[in-house]
Amino acid sequence: MPLSSAASSAPSPGIPSDVPPSRTGGDGADGAARPPLWLPSPYLVLGGLLWAVLSAAAWQAPLCCEAGLQAAVVERLRVNLLHPAFPMTDLPAVASAHYSPYALLQGLAARATGLSGPSVVALAASVNLALLLTGIGRLTRLLTPNRWVPVLALVPPALIHWADPARWSAPSTFAVAVTLHLWAWTGRAAARAARPGDPKPGRTPRWAEAAGIGVLLGLVLLVHPPTAVGATIGCLALIAVRTRTRFRPTVWRWAFAVVCAVTVAALWPYYNGLTAPRTPVGGPTAAEGVRAAGEPYAWATVYVPPGEVVLTDSRPAMYALAGHGAYVLADALPDAGLANTERRERSRAVAAYLDVSTPQALRDKITARYGVRWLLLTRHQRLPENATVLAFSPRTGEVLARVAAG
């Protein structure tokens, strides 16, 4: 044998011949260079950066629209966990779909920590983002080994927040995050490999596993029904595509998952998740030409104690006041669980009070009937005779006034 041939066939000194190239820092079996094992994935780095940025931004978002409504829900649960009032009006909530499992978790956190509703909402944003990002990671690992695919999935949440941070919906974000974990769990359960020596190509999901998947689906239905529709379709698609065993043995397990989902949605103590009416959050609103996100109303909320009633027709002010624990006489977007007659009466009372032709005696009757002690008026609305101005906004011209008890 030639010397050169023998030298080339001999193993290199110091490196065992049975160690794969990827362990020695060389190329993989496909010839592509592999990163060191200690190097974090690009998704971990970029996802962590996005989480930090959006979590910090959550503390700066004003209590407008969805954020204000969620903070109001937390405040109501802080006062009465089992029988809360409506988020915006001082009436006992009956079948209000706002009191979902997600809201209950926030209320429990507020009672346990003593944090205010706005603080809990800001902290929950960080938790929601963590759930969302880990869900993206789990689902993409199920579908592809490519390390850059989950990075592309970071673009939509970043763009949504950049477009309008005040319109970020916490419950829907939580529901989407849970859905991603639900899909990852369902995909793995459907494609579970057979045990060693099992002649079947795959195994059916465990009963406990099917129950857990059903409970998660019921949770999504209670928190955000539109997301639950997509979650169900995704689960069916994963089951159909990834099932490795004969389909008939799995039917009873997946049917049990559906039963668990329906049971959770139907037996939720605050409302029936299958029949409760839903109140959509309206589009971006304006108060005197100022975007809802542009006026935090801290100049007013610092004066109004929690639990007191404010009369105003400014929707941004309603959300901010309710988010800090106050009530409003009539919500511009009333809760669907509130009776129609009560909605109309309260709306008419606000309109009558703000009408310049209404006599002071009728205004006093309105404040006495509904327990109104505060007014938040725009610069075009006239101040009543018995009102005392306590604060105003130099930006919008709105004023906060106290009225005498009736």
Steps between C-alpha positions, in 0.01 A plus 500: 500500500643844417599715793281788390195278480561358845547845648178627350300209636633532855286688753617841614680498835300625794159461331321166540399345173141434618416864585262654241622812321232721659649432845845618394389830352526380142235465234189295546406194303354719229813706471347814653672670791311461824503764776656410835263339747533789746396764245138611555260473211415818303138465610600502867708814454257697282191372681648599835580845367145543366357384832709753692404789270127427494488429874655839571259665257202348683575722802484811282170426324209718623184340629307532179252259348597138570763578765264722697222246480726219621627713788138572595424126501794442733380776733152347520642155581724654764193638679284189463652186353181292488238762416669792321323800355499583131839638394369848421169543688416455868257212455546131590637317197269229371652269238766753400741335257780729621550277805687224321763268651763744375334785690462285810874425501568874484255566782663238718840652429371845597354374827813300585752775422303816574589640158259732319305398194725692259812342653357150472405562137853617422652196671257271322623638169845359576352162589288497185802579285703225666219252432471621142872476427541158659193383312648615170821315584324176592276497194774580251725230647214257443471599134859560392856470636602825332626743766398811304133420444390612851699821450274591207199448727622786721427755229115512534486573876770763463312673216166482682642668807685760296186590303283579805620394847184628669285252309691190615239254628618310806231226505539423130880491537464256788254289298731488198796408721306214662386390152860469381584278798178308439597433137850389598357262761238365258756447223731305728216293645368412154843401367628308800725211392428142598668331794793269422362170374152643436378374161280807448652801324394734780302530825183684592529797740458426868162574660658752735673664206175527307333650808776760535471598135124535539534716811740732318257530209219581744722763659556666164125495435431678829769763448453580130240305296620614154845360577340176617357447151845518345643288781249225430567502127875483562462205737289310247755565227789379717312188601414420138851555368720370779313195633730199456265225614162391366251779549216296656681426831564871547144616442384437856802678647448813291126487562579500872714811444200673339278402794752647743514826302121536492473414870753766600324763288153410627581471872705818541337662806502861377317435172428223250781506241269358234212747530630820664458816289820675397584869514746602228752771574440793267748646257741786577312788654568867535423765758501848357730401216755325725566130447389278784859394560616859525340601831580286806259690732738474795403858585144375566539145633717619789199680649218247455491228769431140393134405505357849437288589196608747231270654239671550163440430132871482412577138416878525558433654841258218582764232448765690695270572795365146516851360471590680822196367685230762441165438329333695221130573486460377141759320293522596134538129423279331763562148619288250308389349830337828608125519444395713201259707709774586749737595217246735342405664831862571590583635153198729509599621846848598379360677194245688712757609757735637234221680311533873565120536508457256789403677824727460800228325700488215245878475502490464879246218469730316258804528726295394804346199325827358368733618775704724267763704684734588215479655154755485221401754235645606169585864436172544310277374785362743756588462868192462725426748777588269789824360354850582623792461259789301647722432199524560127707390204693779327527272199133422433323763708302233688417566864432285805241638740342388824124530549319532831325193637131489418 
